[in-house]
Amino acid sequence: MEKLWGGRFREKTEKTVEDFTSSLSYDVRLWKYDIEGSVAHVKMLEKQKIIPRKDAGRILRGLKEIKEEIEKGRFKFRDDLEDVHMNIEHALIRKIGPAGGKLHSGRSRNDQVALDLRLFLRDEISAILGLIRGLRKAVVSSAQRHIDIVMPGFTHLQKAQPVLLSHHLLAYYEMLDRDRERLEDCLKRVNVMPLGSAALAGTTLPIDRNYTARLLKFPRISENSMDAVSDRDFAIEFISSAALLMTHLSRFAEEMIIWNNDEFGFVELPDAFTTGSSIMPQKKNPDVLELTRGKTGRVFGHLTALLTVMKGLPLAYNRDMQEDKEPVFDTVDTVKSCLTVLTDMLPEIRFNKEAMEKSAEGGFLTATDLAEYLVRKGMPFRDAHRVTGEVVRSCMDGGRKMSDLTLKEFRSFSDLIGEDIARYITVRTSIDGKKSHGGTAKKMVLARIKKIKGPGSGGRGPGGRR
């Protein structure tokens, strides 16, 4: 069949070229946004008397019928029409006749596809923000439920200092809250309307871009037509924000995998979120967590791919930019699936209080508390650090814990140590003493939970947002 753009060409497009250039297999998911943008565009064309009211009415009715056909699965998309945009326009012309050809007045596929991608991302970022809100809520609930569980905190994957499990979990809340902030900020730059930029230079037709923007609920319109059709910063920024979000999900997944290992035994993962081995009957594998960790690499790859596509492109639109959609689409799907499954899984994870607290008792985790005790007695910190190291080395040589030492033995290292030392080197007092802002003391953790949940916690989610 003749292409909608075929007037200048004498030869028919090769089938291999049609197959190579077609984007329909993936951009078909933009159909709703393509119709939404076209509806707004034709209303503007009618308002500006660029097309007659009668033709505008026909176009609107035709678009409505096409929308209903797609929703009911009756619309036949054709690969030879390259993309979703040409499919819808071709169907409209066949349905209502020459009036359908007036829809494309004052626009190009260049600004049309930029619009559709922005409309798509606007919806999907809002959906992802809702899923982040759900996971943040699950994290806070788990922290509140396990407020009294003590565990070792780690640096370099070695025991460092005792902390509350709730404090550890809330670290992920803070990561997710930054993810929320980034995506909300990204949304400001997604929410800019490019329609009316046409191919690259604007149009001589008396269009009203501000009117179209109001219909499509865009708070801003693009200021430079060449930039508008060639800009994919918003897509790169979205994938970049998604890559950081996936990094956080992957870190959580990695910790749960480690904690589930018999060598730690800190958690037991729910049967419903694990799988078995085809040969080893005793195995319960953390596949959901491992896949979350693995899928993170996909998103990293998409970020690199889109940056690479854009890095050498001259202004304005180039067909390379057709390669923007699959990275964006797959990133959206990957992020949403990981957020959904982890939100469902977290409340079902069983934390082993006994194993965690037993682990926190070993490894001289309160050594820093002894050093800070000496600082409060007037000793310079570097001297206190050395003395505490000597205490630890002596205990290790003798196979003892610091709590096994007598006062006389303590004082052999420093006469600043008094009878009150015993209450400063227990795990619980160590935790309770960490009352600096952001510390692990129960008082501070509860205060953070209260602030997260908002005044009275009535009808408000984490971060105080409805």
Secondary structure as GFF3:
##gff-version 3
##sequence-region A 1 466
A	DSSP	three_ten_helix	6	8	.	.	.	ID=ss1
A	DSSP	alpha_helix	15	21	.	.	.	ID=ss2
A	DSSP	alpha_helix	24	27	.	.	.	ID=ss3
A	DSSP	three_ten_helix	28	30	.	.	.	ID=ss4
A	DSSP	alpha_helix	31	47	.	.	.	ID=ss5
A	DSSP	alpha_helix	53	71	.	.	.	ID=ss6
A	DSSP	three_ten_helix	79	81	.	.	.	ID=ss7
A	DSSP	alpha_helix	84	96	.	.	.	ID=ss8
A	DSSP	three_ten_helix	97	104	.	.	.	ID=ss9
A	DSSP	alpha_helix	109	145	.	.	.	ID=ss10
A	DSSP	beta_strand	150	155	.	.	.	ID=ss11
A	DSSP	beta_strand	158	164	.	.	.	ID=ss12
A	DSSP	alpha_helix	165	190	.	.	.	ID=ss13
A	DSSP	beta_strand	192	193	.	.	.	ID=ss14
A	DSSP	alpha_helix	209	215	.	.	.	ID=ss15
A	DSSP	beta_strand	220	221	.	.	.	ID=ss16
A	DSSP	alpha_helix	225	230	.	.	.	ID=ss17
A	DSSP	alpha_helix	233	260	.	.	.	ID=ss18
A	DSSP	beta_strand	267	268	.	.	.	ID=ss19
A	DSSP	three_ten_helix	271	273	.	.	.	ID=ss20
A	DSSP	alpha_helix	287	310	.	.	.	ID=ss21
A	DSSP	three_ten_helix	319	324	.	.	.	ID=ss22
A	DSSP	alpha_helix	325	345	.	.	.	ID=ss23
A	DSSP	three_ten_helix	346	348	.	.	.	ID=ss24
A	DSSP	beta_strand	350	351	.	.	.	ID=ss25
A	DSSP	alpha_helix	353	361	.	.	.	ID=ss26
A	DSSP	alpha_helix	367	376	.	.	.	ID=ss27
A	DSSP	alpha_helix	381	398	.	.	.	ID=ss28
A	DSSP	three_ten_helix	402	404	.	.	.	ID=ss29
A	DSSP	alpha_helix	407	411	.	.	.	ID=ss30
A	DSSP	three_ten_helix	419	424	.	.	.	ID=ss31
A	DSSP	alpha_helix	427	432	.	.	.	ID=ss32
A	DSSP	alpha_helix	442	453	.	.	.	ID=ss33
A	DSSP	three_ten_helix	455	457	.	.	.	ID=ss34
A	DSSP	three_ten_helix	462	464	.	.	.	ID=ss35
###
